[in-house]
């Protein structure tokens, strides 16, 4: 087993839920040729400084998150895509230690496959921002309000994509307009659709979503 990183110990020691499960996941990760680090306030396991897999816990489950899980073969069909918009990461979810023990060999095989992906230098081909639909209502908003257009284009590509997807998912023009108006102030403030006042994203493992929103 590889050496534990003392900086990561408090995460496991202070866990209020899924403690037995995440400790077991830690042992499995450290049985692989990975370095243990603390990133985004959760245990992250790296290979030559590349993020391979991390452990995180939620209300209903804990999980291993493979950073490039979309590239894994997943012959056992155990990888879970959190939402249809997640392009790279894939989870394996657990609710008890028995579930982990039952597929321990598969977990290690998946981790070693993820390591091979890093060794090969394979990268995820992410969908580009320009590939997302810009709804007519947003185009009109850009024409009517150049300041808003500038603010939107100043957002990070990821934040832009999240807004474009959210606006385009509305079926009715009225709903699309409502969504655009709802998030206008947030966009002008340089915030993403899920950003909180601390600057984190609610969906990121380093933010518990308890902060107040603009």
C-alpha positions in Angstrom: 0.0 0.0 0.0 1.3 3.5 -0.9 1.8 6.0 1.9 -1.1 7.9 3.2 -0.9 11.7 3.0 -1.4 13.2 6.5 -3.0 16.2 4.9 -5.9 14.0 3.8 -6.4 12.2 7.1 -8.9 14.8 8.5 -11.3 14.2 5.6 -11.7 10.6 6.7 -11.5 11.2 10.4 -14.2 14.0 10.3 -16.6 12.3 7.9 -20.1 12.5 9.3 -21.5 9.9 6.8 -20.1 7.0 4.8 -16.9 6.9 6.9 -16.4 3.1 6.7 -17.1 3.2 2.9 -14.7 6.0 2.1 -12.0 4.6 4.3 -12.3 1.3 2.3 -12.2 3.2 -1.0 -9.0 4.9 0.2 -7.4 1.6 0.9 -8.2 0.4 -2.6 -6.9 3.6 -4.2 -3.6 3.4 -2.2 -3.2 -0.2 -3.3 -2.7 1.2 -6.8 0.4 3.2 -8.0 -1.2 6.6 -7.2 -0.2 9.5 -5.0 -2.7 10.8 -2.5 -3.5 14.5 -2.4 -6.2 16.9 -1.2 -7.8 18.8 -4.0 -11.2 20.6 -4.0 -11.2 19.6 -0.3 -11.6 15.9 -1.2 -9.1 13.0 -1.5 -7.7 13.0 -5.0 -5.4 10.3 -6.4 -2.9 11.2 -9.1 -0.4 9.6 -11.4 2.6 11.8 -12.4 0.6 14.8 -11.3 -2.4 13.9 -13.4 -5.7 13.6 -11.6 -7.0 10.0 -12.0 -9.7 9.4 -9.4 -11.2 11.1 -6.4 -13.4 10.1 -3.5 -16.4 12.2 -2.7 -19.5 11.7 -0.6 -23.1 13.0 -1.0 -26.3 12.7 1.0 -27.4 9.5 -0.7 -24.2 7.8 -1.7 -20.4 8.0 -1.7 -18.4 7.5 -4.9 -15.2 7.1 -6.8 -15.1 9.7 -9.5 -12.9 8.9 -12.5 -11.8 12.1 -14.0 -11.6 10.6 -17.6 -14.2 7.9 -17.0 -15.7 8.5 -20.4 -12.6 6.9 -21.9 -12.9 3.7 -19.9 -14.3 0.6 -21.5 -16.7 0.0 -18.6 -17.2 -3.7 -19.5 -19.0 -4.2 -16.2 -21.5 -1.4 -16.8 -20.8 0.2 -13.4 -19.9 3.8 -14.4 -22.5 6.4 -13.8 -22.7 9.7 -15.7 -24.0 12.3 -13.2 -25.8 14.4 -15.8 -26.0 14.3 -19.6 -23.9 17.4 -19.6 -20.9 15.8 -17.9 -18.5 15.1 -20.7 -15.5 13.5 -19.0 -16.1 12.3 -15.4 -17.8 9.1 -14.4 -18.8 7.8 -11.0 -19.1 4.4 -9.3 -21.6 4.8 -6.5 -21.9 3.0 -3.2 -24.2 2.9 -0.2 -22.4 0.3 2.0 -19.1 -1.5 2.3 -20.5 -4.8 1.1 -21.1 -3.2 -2.4 -17.5 -2.1 -2.4 -16.1 -5.4 -1.3 -18.1 -7.3 -3.9 -16.4 -5.5 -6.8 -13.0 -4.7 -5.3 -11.1 -6.5 -8.2 -13.1 -4.6 -10.8 -12.5 -1.3 -9.0 -8.7 -1.9 -9.1 -9.0 -2.9 -12.7 -10.8 0.3 -13.6 -8.2 2.4 -11.7 -5.3 0.6 -13.5 -7.1 1.2 -16.8 -7.4 4.9 -15.9 -3.7 5.0 -15.2 -3.0 3.5 -18.6 -5.1 6.3 -20.2 -2.8 8.8 -18.5 0.3 7.0 -19.6 -1.0 7.0 -23.2 -1.7 10.8 -23.0 -5.3 10.3 -24.2 -7.4 13.4 -23.8 -11.1 14.0 -23.8 -12.5 15.7 -26.9 -14.8 18.2 -25.2 -17.8 19.7 -26.9 -16.8 23.3 -27.8 -18.8 26.4 -26.7 -19.5 27.3 -30.3 -21.1 23.8 -30.8 -23.9 24.8 -28.3 -27.2 26.4 -29.5 -27.6 30.1 -29.0 -31.4 30.6 -28.8 -33.0 33.5 -30.7 -34.1 35.1 -27.5 -30.5 35.3 -26.3 -29.3 36.7 -29.6 -32.0 39.4 -29.3 -30.8 40.1 -25.8 -27.2 40.5 -27.1 -28.4 43.0 -29.7 -30.5 45.0 -27.3 -27.9 45.1 -24.5 -24.2 45.2 -25.6 -23.1 45.4 -22.0 -24.8 42.1 -21.3 -23.3 40.5 -24.4 -19.8 41.6 -23.3 -20.4 40.2 -19.8 -21.6 36.9 -21.2 -18.6 36.6 -23.6 -16.3 37.4 -20.6 -17.5 34.3 -18.7 -15.4 31.2 -18.7 -16.3 28.7 -21.5 -17.7 26.3 -19.0 -20.0 28.9 -17.6 -21.1 30.0 -21.0 -21.9 26.4 -22.0 -24.0 25.9 -18.8 -26.1 29.0 -19.6 -26.5 28.1 -23.3 -27.6 24.6 -22.4 -30.1 25.8 -19.7 -31.6 28.4 -22.0 -31.9 26.0 -25.0 -33.6 23.2 -22.9 -36.7 25.4 -22.5 -39.3 24.4 -25.1 -41.3 27.7 -25.1 -40.0 31.1 -26.1 -41.6 32.6 -23.0 -39.8 30.2 -20.8 -36.5 31.0 -22.5 -37.0 34.7 -22.0 -37.8 34.1 -18.3 -34.7 32.1 -17.8 -32.5 34.8 -19.5 -34.0 37.6 -17.4 -33.6 35.5 -14.3 -29.9 35.1 -14.8 -29.1 38.5 -16.3 -27.8 40.0 -13.0 -25.7 36.9 -12.3 -24.1 37.1 -15.8 -23.4 40.8 -15.4 -21.7 39.9 -12.1 -19.5 37.4 -13.9 -21.1 34.4 -12.1 -21.9 31.0 -13.5 -25.4 29.4 -13.3 -24.5 27.5 -10.1 -21.9 29.8 -8.5 -22.4 30.9 -5.0 -21.1 34.0 -3.2 -17.9 32.2 -2.2 -17.0 31.8 -5.8 -17.3 28.0 -5.9 -19.6 26.1 -8.0 -22.3 24.2 -6.1 -21.7 21.2 -8.2 -18.0 21.1 -7.3 -16.9 18.8 -4.5 -15.3 21.8 -2.6 -18.6 23.5 -2.1 -21.5 22.0 0.0 -24.1 24.2 -1.6 -25.0 25.8 1.6 -24.0 29.3 0.7 -26.4 32.1 -0.2 -26.9 33.0 -3.9 -27.0 36.3 -5.6 
